[in-house]
Amino acid sequence: MFIFKEKPSAEVTPSPYPKLTTGEELRIACYVNRATVKIMWKKDGDAVIPRAQTDTQLHVDNKFSKLSIEGVVEGDSGEYSCEAHNRPGIVARSAVKINVRGKMTFPFSLV
């Protein structure tokens, strides 16, 4: 008997991501297919993103995960990736580059 195992798929949006300024909120989403049983977020290849909040929903017809970071800082810049895993362990990956720039400050006032 032949059992077909569907490969997982992942797509991060928006891509490309608009540039952020310190203090703004980062919000990205990852949409996956029905073969996905687990979603993992990574930043620069590391699975630990301390300041990030995630919300993952794996329903039959609606599978996605959202990642957000409030009050971004320049250190939040990097490559954020979403990994979709299926039961046999096949992984699909989608990534987006995030750039956070500091706010412009002027050393003098115009009065």
C-alpha positions as CSV (number, residue, x, y, z in Angstrom):
1,M,0.0,0.0,0.0
2,F,1.4,3.4,-1.0
3,I,0.8,6.3,1.4
4,F,1.5,9.8,0.0
5,K,2.9,12.2,2.5
6,E,2.3,15.8,1.5
7,K,5.2,18.1,1.9
8,P,4.8,21.1,4.2
9,S,4.8,24.7,2.8
10,A,5.5,28.0,4.5
11,E,5.1,31.6,3.4
12,V,6.1,34.6,5.5
13,T,4.2,37.9,4.9
14,P,4.8,40.7,4.3
15,S,7.9,40.2,2.2
16,P,9.8,42.3,1.8
17,Y,9.1,43.9,5.1
18,P,9.1,47.7,5.2
19,K,11.9,49.3,7.3
20,L,11.1,49.9,11.0
21,T,12.2,52.7,13.3
22,T,13.0,52.0,17.0
23,G,9.8,52.0,19.1
24,E,7.5,50.6,16.3
25,E,5.9,47.2,16.3
26,L,7.1,44.3,14.2
27,R,4.3,42.0,12.9
28,I,4.8,39.1,10.6
29,A,2.7,36.1,9.7
30,C,3.4,32.6,8.4
31,Y,0.9,30.7,6.4
32,V,1.3,27.0,6.1
33,N,-0.5,24.1,4.3
34,R,-2.5,21.3,5.8
35,A,0.4,18.9,6.0
36,T,2.0,21.1,8.7
37,V,1.8,19.8,12.3
38,K,4.3,22.2,13.9
39,I,5.4,25.8,13.2
40,M,8.7,27.2,14.6
41,W,10.0,30.8,14.4
42,K,13.7,31.5,14.3
43,K,15.8,34.7,14.2
44,D,19.2,34.4,12.5
45,G,18.9,30.6,12.9
46,D,18.3,30.7,16.6
47,A,14.9,29.3,17.9
48,V,15.0,31.6,21.0
49,I,13.5,35.0,20.3
50,P,13.2,36.4,23.9
51,R,11.1,39.5,23.2
52,A,8.7,38.0,20.6
53,Q,5.1,37.1,21.2
54,T,3.7,34.3,19.0
55,D,0.2,33.1,18.3
56,T,-0.1,29.8,16.4
57,Q,-3.4,28.4,15.1
58,L,-3.4,24.9,13.5
59,H,-6.9,24.2,12.3
60,V,-7.9,22.0,9.4
61,D,-8.5,24.8,6.9
62,N,-6.7,27.7,8.5
63,K,-3.1,27.2,9.6
64,F,-0.9,30.2,10.4
65,S,1.3,31.7,13.0
66,K,1.9,35.4,13.9
67,L,5.0,36.8,15.5
68,S,5.1,40.3,17.0
69,I,7.6,42.4,18.9
70,E,6.4,45.7,20.5
71,G,8.8,48.6,20.7
72,V,11.6,47.2,18.4
73,V,15.2,48.2,18.9
74,E,18.1,48.0,16.5
75,G,19.1,44.6,18.0
76,D,15.8,43.2,16.6
77,S,17.2,43.5,13.1
78,G,17.9,40.2,11.4
79,E,16.5,37.4,9.4
80,Y,13.2,36.0,10.8
81,S,12.2,32.6,9.5
82,C,9.2,30.3,9.8
83,E,9.6,26.6,9.6
84,A,6.7,24.3,8.9
85,H,7.2,20.7,10.0
86,N,5.1,17.6,8.9
87,R,4.8,14.2,10.6
88,P,7.7,12.5,8.7
89,G,10.0,15.4,9.7
90,I,10.2,17.3,6.4
91,V,10.7,21.0,6.9
92,A,9.7,23.9,4.7
93,R,11.2,27.3,5.4
94,S,10.3,30.9,4.5
95,A,12.3,34.0,5.7
96,V,12.2,37.8,5.7
97,K,14.9,40.3,6.5
98,I,14.0,42.9,9.1
99,N,15.9,46.2,9.4
100,V,15.4,48.5,12.4
101,R,17.0,51.9,12.3
102,G,17.4,54.3,15.2
103,K,15.4,57.5,15.4
104,M,16.9,60.6,14.0
105,T,18.1,63.0,16.7
106,F,19.4,66.5,16.3
107,P,22.0,67.8,18.7
108,F,20.4,71.3,18.7
109,S,17.0,72.8,18.6
110,L,15.6,75.2,16.0
111,V,14.2,78.0,18.1
